[in-house]
Amino acid sequence: MALITAEARNELTALFVGMFNAAPGAANLSAMVQASEAGSTLAEIAADLATKAEFSAVYPGFLTGQEFADRVVANLLPASTPAGAVAWSTDWILGKLNAGETRATILSKAVKALNETVNPNYDDAKAQQANKVTVANHYSITLENGTSTTSLLDLQNVLSGVTADAATVTTAMAAADAVDAAIVAQTFNLTTGVDNIVGTAGNDAINATLATTGSTLTALDTIDGGAGNDTLNINDIDGVAFPSGLSVSNVEYVVARSASASIIDTSTFTGVKALSVTQATGVTAKAAATTSITVTGATGTVMVDGGSSQTVTSAAAGASITAGNTTVAAGDVTLTHTKLGAGDITTDGGAAVTVTASGAASGTIKVGQGAAATDLPSGAVTISSTGAAYLASYNSAALGKITTTGGSSVTVTQSAASATTAAVTDTTAATVTQSAVSITGGASTTMVSVTQDAAVTAVNGVVAVAGAAEVATATFATGLTVGQTTTIHGLTFTAAKTITAAQVAAAFANLSSGATQGSAPAGNGVYSGTFTAGYTTGAVVASGTSSVVTFTSTTATNATDIVSAVLLHRLLLSPRVQQLLQL
């Protein structure tokens, strides 16, 4: 079954507006959408509408062909339409009637022609029809007004005054809003006795309790939500199943929460648009093909059947999800599990199927593995599986198999782990093995894509050892005379007078990395060059008749060796210092 699009739904609204000069209302529009999704054409839906008493009220059967044509033209074309266009349209309708076409077929064609025309003679008529569709959708979809009990006159009044002028749309929508706001909703609390609830035109709330003792939702209860968008709230104390014989109609939303395992079946209810289970230890839920199913907050296994769509979100560690076990979804299936672990995800049927699993371990993912043809998904299948974060305690781990059959396209993406930080410090190698992926296409499958992490060689972590800065010492044994120089690591000191070994050492003491000047008095000599980056020096330390300066690298890495040169002077260096003597 193909789900309705907004464009196709607009065509249905326009058809109803053209045939009845009225907004369809929620009930009529829902019936037309269901017929369209079941495969009925626009012409077939028009033919069905023409059998209604309301159609005869607008276009009585006793009208002659000319009278019918005149009335259609009056309903579809505003007074501003040129006379020639009015005459042509009248003749077109008469021609169709004389050719044997039904009134419903002619109306459906006329509405479609107005929507698609580019003839400027019909600009006002086209704009008027579009404006009426906008107001009708606001009333029927946005406000969800107009039930099966709404009269044709009330539905026609919704479009009263709507023309090609955009301002009339604003006025009509405001009038609909005002009527909607005037509706007062009620809250109904069921009793332990027999309840017969008839809702108002507002968005009513009906509250019920399921329990082994003292349940207020009983077998003989009759609940009719009436107009509006009504909600049945069910608080399940003991995980009690719905009582047989319960009658529920015109209730649009059912919301259930349970302190135990929830067993909820709304498949016999009429008018339910959405079933939501927000809390339970486990969930077994079933709904009609016109009801969307949403499950969140379950702390255990989840099983859903039927529904117009199925959406399950679970964070229950290792808990399984099963969708479409006995009754498949009519539409899309979306299953999300954030802590799959050893749990399994199994789904059959549906249109587009999306499975997103994280925290995966040995749990499997199976799509379309039932024996029936309806168990195969008809739309795109998208599976994303991510393993749990790598743990240093792993000996080895293997992700569960992914198996899928059917789908118009299949995309599988798998990552071995959500995080591998722990592997950096893990001193024992472990292996995470991604799963086997089995894909069997169906008759409509046109694309298959599988992406997994590339294989990585296991490497043991190594305990880091803190680095140490390199240290070297220079021993100055004699002094310098006028003009003699000493160069260490790019910085040169030239004596201006005779100085002692201690004074030479002081010239190279307390240097910073990249220094161009030392602390020697100006009278002792001058500096040139740069103390190459990478080292600093300490204070002068006396050692017998010599003086010692310690050189320390600025980083805890393998530093560049210190290069020194002495012109006409003898310098004793430690083994870390390369000694270049120029005599």
C-alpha positions in Angstrom: 0.0 0.0 0.0 1.4 3.4 -1.1 1.1 6.0 1.6 -0.5 9.3 0.6 1.7 12.3 -0.3 0.8 15.9 0.4 0.3 16.6 -3.3 -2.0 13.7 -3.7 -4.0 14.7 -0.6 -4.4 18.2 -2.0 -5.9 16.6 -5.1 -8.5 14.9 -2.9 -9.3 18.1 -1.0 -9.7 19.9 -4.4 -12.0 17.1 -5.6 -14.2 17.4 -2.6 -14.3 21.3 -2.8 -15.2 21.0 -6.5 -18.0 18.5 -6.0 -19.6 19.9 -2.8 -18.3 23.5 -2.6 -17.3 22.6 0.9 -14.3 21.6 3.1 -14.2 17.8 3.4 -13.6 17.8 7.2 -11.3 15.3 9.0 -13.7 12.3 8.6 -14.4 12.6 4.9 -10.7 13.4 4.1 -9.6 10.4 6.1 -11.9 8.2 4.2 -10.7 9.5 0.8 -7.0 9.1 1.9 -7.7 5.5 2.9 -9.3 4.8 -0.4 -6.4 6.3 -2.3 -3.9 4.4 -0.3 -5.8 1.2 -1.0 -5.4 1.8 -4.8 -8.6 3.8 -5.8 -8.1 6.3 -8.6 -9.3 9.9 -8.3 -12.2 9.1 -10.7 -13.2 6.1 -8.6 -13.2 8.2 -5.4 -15.3 10.8 -7.3 -17.8 8.1 -8.3 -18.1 7.0 -4.7 -18.7 10.6 -3.5 -21.4 11.0 -6.1 -23.4 8.3 -4.4 -23.7 10.3 -1.2 -26.9 12.1 -0.4 -25.0 15.3 0.1 -23.9 15.2 -3.6 -27.6 15.0 -4.6 -28.2 18.1 -2.5 -25.7 20.0 -4.5 -26.5 18.5 -7.9 -30.0 16.9 -7.8 -30.6 14.1 -10.2 -33.5 16.0 -11.8 -31.2 18.7 -13.3 -31.1 18.8 -17.1 -27.8 18.7 -18.8 -27.8 22.5 -19.3 -28.8 23.1 -15.7 -26.1 20.8 -14.4 -23.5 22.6 -16.6 -24.7 26.0 -15.5 -24.4 25.0 -11.8 -20.9 23.5 -12.2 -19.7 26.7 -14.0 -21.3 28.9 -11.3 -19.5 26.9 -8.5 -16.1 26.7 -10.1 -15.8 30.0 -12.1 -16.0 33.4 -10.3 -17.9 36.3 -11.8 -14.7 37.8 -13.0 -14.2 35.0 -15.5 -14.4 36.3 -19.1 -17.8 35.5 -20.8 -16.1 33.6 -23.6 -14.4 31.3 -21.1 -17.7 30.7 -19.3 -19.4 29.8 -22.6 -16.6 27.5 -23.6 -16.6 25.7 -20.2 -20.4 25.3 -20.4 -20.2 23.7 -23.9 -17.3 21.5 -22.7 -19.5 20.1 -19.9 -22.4 19.5 -22.2 -20.2 17.8 -24.7 -18.9 15.4 -22.0 -22.5 14.7 -20.9 -23.6 14.0 -24.4 -20.6 11.7 -24.8 -21.9 9.6 -21.9 -19.5 10.6 -19.2 -20.9 10.7 -15.6 -21.3 13.8 -13.6 -18.7 12.6 -11.1 -16.2 12.0 -13.9 -16.8 15.5 -15.5 -16.4 17.2 -12.1 -13.1 15.4 -11.4 -11.8 16.3 -14.8 -12.9 20.0 -14.4 -11.2 20.3 -11.0 -8.0 18.8 -12.4 -8.1 21.1 -15.5 -8.4 24.2 -13.3 -5.5 23.1 -11.2 -3.3 22.6 -14.2 -4.4 25.3 -16.6 -2.1 28.1 -17.8 -4.8 29.9 -19.7 -5.0 33.5 -18.3 -8.8 33.5 -18.8 -9.0 31.1 -15.8 -6.5 32.8 -13.5 -9.1 33.9 -11.0 -10.9 30.5 -11.1 -7.6 28.7 -10.5 -6.6 31.1 -7.6 -10.1 30.7 -6.1 -9.9 26.9 -6.1 -6.3 27.0 -4.7 -7.5 29.4 -1.9 -10.5 27.1 -1.1 -8.1 24.1 -0.8 -5.9 26.0 1.6 -8.8 26.9 3.9 -10.3 23.4 3.6 -6.9 21.9 4.6 -6.6 24.2 7.5 -10.0 23.2 8.8 -9.7 19.5 8.0 -6.0 18.8 8.7 -4.6 21.6 10.9 -7.6 21.9 13.1 -8.8 18.3 12.4 -12.4 19.5 12.5 -15.3 18.0 10.7 -16.4 14.6 11.9 -18.9 12.2 10.4 -21.7 14.1 12.2 -20.8 17.5 10.7 -23.5 18.7 8.3 -22.8 19.6 4.7 -24.0 23.2 5.5 -21.4 23.5 8.2 -18.7 22.3 5.8 -19.9 24.7 3.1 -19.8 27.6 5.6 -16.1 27.0 6.1 -15.5 28.2 2.6 -18.0 30.9 2.6 -16.6 34.2 1.2 -13.4 32.6 -0.1 -12.5 34.1 -3.5 -9.3 34.6 -5.6 -8.3 37.3 -3.2 -5.7 36.1 -0.7 -7.2 38.2 2.0 -10.3 36.1 2.1 -8.1 33.1 3.0 -6.9 34.9 6.1 -10.5 35.8 7.1 -11.9 32.3 6.6 -9.0 30.6 8.5 -9.5 33.1 11.4 -13.2 32.3 11.5 -12.4 28.5 11.6 -9.9 29.2 14.4 -12.5 31.1 16.4 -15.0 28.3 16.1 -12.3 25.8 17.1 -11.3 27.9 20.2 -14.9 28.1 21.4 -15.1 24.3 21.8 -14.6 23.3 25.4 -13.0 19.9 26.0 -13.8 17.7 28.9 -11.9 15.1 31.1 -13.6 11.8 31.8 -12.4 9.5 34.5 -13.7 5.9 34.1 -15.1 4.1 37.1 -15.0 0.4 38.2 -18.6 0.1 37.0 -20.0 0.2 33.4 -19.1 3.4 31.7 -20.8 4.9 28.7 -18.7 7.9 27.6 -19.8 10.3 24.8 -17.2 13.0 24.2 -17.6 16.6 23.2 -16.5 18.4 20.0 -13.3 19.3 21.9 -10.1 17.5 22.5 -11.3 15.3 25.3 -9.2 13.2 27.7 -10.5 9.8 29.0 -8.5 8.4 31.9 -8.5 4.7 32.7 -6.7 2.2 34.9 -6.0 -1.4 34.3 -5.3 -3.6 37.3 -6.0 -7.1 38.7 -8.3 -5.5 41.3 -10.1 -2.2 40.9 -9.7 -1.8 37.1 -11.7 1.1 35.6 -11.3 -0.1 32.0 -13.9 -3.0 32.0 -15.4 -5.3 29.4 -18.7 -3.5 29.2 -17.4 0.0 28.9 -18.4 2.0 25.8 -16.2 5.0 24.9 -17.1 7.3 22.0 -14.8 10.3 21.8 -17.1 12.3 19.5 -15.5 15.1 17.6 -12.1 16.7 18.2 -8.8 14.9 18.8 -9.4 12.8 21.9 -6.9 10.8 24.0 -7.4 7.7 26.0 -4.8 7.6 28.8 -4.3 4.1 30.3 -2.3 3.5 33.4 -1.6 -0.3 33.7 -0.7 -1.3 37.2 -0.3 -5.1 36.9 0.3 -5.8 33.2 -3.4 -6.7 32.6 -4.6 -7.3 29.0 -7.4 -5.3 27.6 -10.8 -6.8 28.6 -12.8 -8.4 25.8 -16.0 -6.6 24.9 -14.6 -3.2 25.4 -15.9 -0.7 22.7 -13.8 2.3 21.7 -14.5 4.6 18.8 -13.7 8.2 17.7 -10.7 8.3 20.0 -7.7 9.5 18.0 -4.9 8.8 20.5 -4.2 6.1 23.0 -1.3 6.6 25.4 -0.4 3.7 27.7 2.1 3.4 30.6 2.7 0.4 32.7 4.4 -0.6 36.0 4.7 -4.1 34.6 4.7 -5.7 31.2 2.3 -3.9 29.0 -0.1 -5.9 26.8 -2.1 -3.5 24.7 -4.2 -4.2 21.6 -6.2 -1.4 19.9 -6.8 -3.3 16.7 -10.5 -3.4 17.3 -10.8 0.3 18.1 -12.1 2.6 15.4 -10.7 6.0 14.7 -7.3 5.6 16.5 -4.6 7.5 14.7 -1.7 6.8 17.1 -0.9 4.3 19.9 2.0 5.3 22.2 3.5 3.2 25.0 5.8 5.4 27.1 6.7 3.1 30.0 6.7 -0.6 30.7 9.0 -3.4 31.8 8.2 -5.1 28.5 5.7 -4.3 25.7 3.4 -6.4 23.5 1.4 -3.9 21.3 -0.9 -4.4 18.4 -2.9 -1.9 16.3 -5.0 -1.5 13.2 -3.4 -0.6 9.9 -4.6 3.0 10.3 -2.8 3.5 13.6 0.8 4.4 14.1 2.6 2.6 16.9 5.3 4.2 19.0 7.1 2.5 21.9 9.6 4.3 24.2 10.8 3.8 27.8 10.6 0.0 27.8 13.1 -1.7 30.1 12.6 -5.2 28.6 11.7 -6.9 25.3 9.4 -5.2 22.8 7.0 -6.8 20.4 4.8 -4.8 18.0 2.3 -5.9 15.4 0.3 -4.1 12.8 0.0 -0.4 12.6 0.3 2.2 9.8 3.9 2.5 11.0 6.1 1.1 13.8 8.6 3.1 15.7 10.5 1.6 18.7 13.3 3.2 20.7 15.0 1.2 23.3 17.9 1.7 25.8 17.3 -1.6 27.7 20.6 -3.5 27.8 20.4 -6.7 25.9 16.6 -6.5 25.3 15.3 -7.7 22.0 12.9 -5.9 19.6 10.5 -7.8 17.3 8.3 -6.0 14.8 5.7 -7.5 12.5 5.9 -11.0 14.0 2.2 -11.9 13.3 1.0 -8.7 11.5 3.3 -6.5 9.5 3.2 -2.7 9.4 1.4 -1.0 6.5 4.1 1.7 6.3 7.6 2.5 7.6 9.4 0.7 10.3 12.0 2.5 12.4 13.8 0.6 15.2 16.5 2.2 17.3 18.4 0.4 20.1 21.3 2.1 22.0 22.4 -0.9 24.1 21.7 -3.9 21.9 24.4 -6.2 23.4 23.2 -9.8 23.0 19.7 -8.8 22.2 18.2 -9.4 18.7 16.3 -7.1 16.4 13.8 -8.8 14.1 11.4 -7.2 11.7 9.2 -8.3 8.9 7.2 -6.4 6.3 6.7 -2.6 6.2 7.7 -0.1 3.5 11.0 1.6 4.3 12.8 -0.1 7.2 15.5 1.6 9.2 17.4 -0.2 12.0 20.0 1.7 14.1 21.8 -0.4 16.7 24.6 0.7 18.9 26.3 -1.0 21.8 26.0 -4.2 19.7 27.7 -7.5 20.6 26.5 -11.0 19.7 22.9 -9.9 19.0 21.6 -10.4 15.5 19.7 -8.2 13.1 17.1 -9.8 10.8 14.9 -8.0 8.2 12.3 -9.7 6.1 13.0 -13.3 7.2 9.3 -14.4 7.5 8.0 -17.0 5.1 5.2 -14.9 3.5 5.7 -12.5 0.6 4.3 -9.7 2.8 7.2 -10.2 5.2 9.5 -8.6 2.7 9.9 -4.8 3.1 8.9 -2.9 0.0 11.0 0.3 0.5 14.6 1.1 1.2 16.3 -0.9 3.9 18.9 0.9 6.0 20.8 -0.8 8.7 23.5 0.8 10.9 25.2 -1.3 13.5 28.0 -0.1 15.9 29.7 -2.4 18.4 30.1 -1.4 22.0 33.1 0.6 23.1 36.3 -1.5 23.2 37.2 -2.7 26.7 40.7 -3.6 28.0 39.1 -6.7 29.6 38.3 -8.2 26.2 39.7 -11.5 25.2 37.8 -11.3 21.9 34.4 -10.2 20.7 32.3 -11.0 17.7 29.3 -9.0 16.4 26.0 -10.8 15.6 25.1 -11.6 12.0 23.0 -9.2 9.9 20.5 -10.8 7.5 18.1 -9.0 5.2 15.8 -10.0 2.4 13.8 -7.7 0.1 13.6 -4.0 -0.1 14.0 -1.6 -3.0 17.5 -0.8 -1.9 19.7 -2.2 0.9 22.4 -0.2 2.8 24.3 -1.8 5.6 26.9 0.1 7.6 28.8 -1.5 10.5 31.5 -0.2 12.8 33.4 -2.6 15.1 33.3 -0.4 18.2 31.9 3.0 19.2 35.2 3.9 20.9 38.7 2.4 21.0 40.4 4.6 23.6 40.9 1.6 25.9 42.9 -0.2 23.3 45.7 2.3 23.6 46.6 1.2 27.1 45.6 -2.5 26.7 48.7 -4.6 27.0 47.0 -7.8 25.8 45.9 -7.9 22.2 42.2 -8.7 21.6 40.2 -9.0 18.4 36.7 -7.6 17.6 35.3 -9.5 14.7 32.6 -7.8 12.6 29.6 -9.9 11.6 28.8 -11.7 8.5 26.3 -9.8 6.3 23.8 -11.8 4.2 21.6 -9.8 1.7 19.0 -11.4 -0.5 17.4 -9.0 -2.9 13.8 -9.1 -4.0 12.2 -8.5 -7.4 12.4 -4.7 -6.9 15.8 -4.5 -5.3 18.0 -2.1 -7.4 20.9 -1.3 -5.1 23.0 -3.0 -2.4 25.7 -1.4 -0.3 27.7 -2.9 2.6 30.4 -0.9 4.5 32.4 -2.2 7.4 35.5 -1.1 9.2 38.8 -2.1 7.5 40.8 -4.8 9.2 43.4 -3.6 11.7 46.4 -5.6 13.0 46.2 -6.0 16.8 49.0 -4.2 18.6 49.7 -4.4 22.3 49.8 -1.2 24.2 53.1 -0.1 25.8 53.3 1.5 29.2 54.6 5.0 28.6 57.9 6.0 30.3 58.4 9.6 31.2 61.2 11.3 29.1 64.2 13.1 30.7 65.9 16.2 29.5 69.5 15.6 28.2 72.2 17.1 30.3 75.8 17.9 29.3 78.7 19.7 31.1 81.5 22.0 29.9 84.7 22.3 32.0 86.7 25.5 31.6 90.4 24.9 32.7 92.2 28.0 31.5 91.3 31.6 30.7 91.6 33.7 27.6 93.9 36.6 26.5 93.0 39.6 24.3 91.5 38.5 21.0 91.0 34.8 21.9 87.5 33.4 21.4 85.3 30.6 22.7 82.2 29.4 20.7 79.6 27.1 22.2 76.5 26.1 20.3 76.6 29.1 18.0 77.3 31.8 20.6 80.9 33.3 20.5 82.6 35.3 23.3 85.8 37.3 22.3 88.0 38.4 25.2 88.8 42.1 25.4 91.5 41.5 28.0 93.1 38.6 29.8 90.4 36.8 31.8 90.4 33.7 34.0 88.8 30.3 33.4 86.1 31.2 35.9 85.4 34.4 33.9 85.1 32.5 30.6 82.7 30.0 32.3 80.6 33.0 33.6 80.3 34.3 30.0 78.3 31.1 29.2 76.4 30.7 32.4 72.6 31.3 32.9 72.0 31.4 29.1 68.4 31.0 27.8 67.6 29.2 24.6 68.2 31.4 21.6 70.3 34.0 23.7 72.5 36.5 21.9 74.1 38.0 25.0 75.4 36.5 28.3 76.0 38.0 31.7 79.8 38.7 31.2 80.8 42.3 32.0 81.3 44.5 28.9 84.9 45.0 30.0 85.7 41.3 29.7 84.7 41.0 26.1 81.9 41.0 23.5 79.3 38.4 22.2 78.4 37.5 18.6 76.2 34.9 17.1 73.2 33.1 18.8 73.0 30.4 21.4 71.1 27.9 19.2 67.6 27.0 20.5 67.3 23.7 22.4 69.4 24.3 25.5 69.7 26.5 28.6 72.7 26.8 31.0 73.1 26.9 34.7 75.3 28.8 37.1 79.1 28.3 37.3 80.2 25.6 39.7 83.9 25.4 40.8 85.6 22.1 40.4 89.2 22.2 41.7 91.1 24.7 39.7 88.5 24.5 36.8 84.9 25.9 36.4 81.9 23.9 35.2 78.7 25.0 33.5 75.8 22.5 33.0 73.8 22.5 29.7 70.2 21.2 29.9 68.0 20.5 26.8 64.6 22.3 26.8 62.6 19.1 25.8 62.6 15.5 27.0 63.7 14.2 23.6 66.9 13.3 21.9 68.4 16.8 21.7 71.0 18.0 19.1 74.6 17.6 20.4 76.3 20.7 21.7 78.9 22.1 19.2 81.8 24.1 20.6 85.0 25.7 19.3 88.0 27.4 21.1 90.4 29.6 19.3 93.8 29.7 20.9 92.4 28.2 24.0 92.1 24.7 25.5 88.6 23.6 26.7 87.7 20.3 28.4 84.2 19.0 27.6 82.2 16.1 28.9 81.5 13.1 26.5 78.1 14.6 25.4 79.9 17.7 24.0 81.7 17.5 20.7 85.1 19.2 21.0 86.4 21.1 18.0 89.7 22.7 18.6 91.0 25.4 16.2 94.7 26.3 17.0 
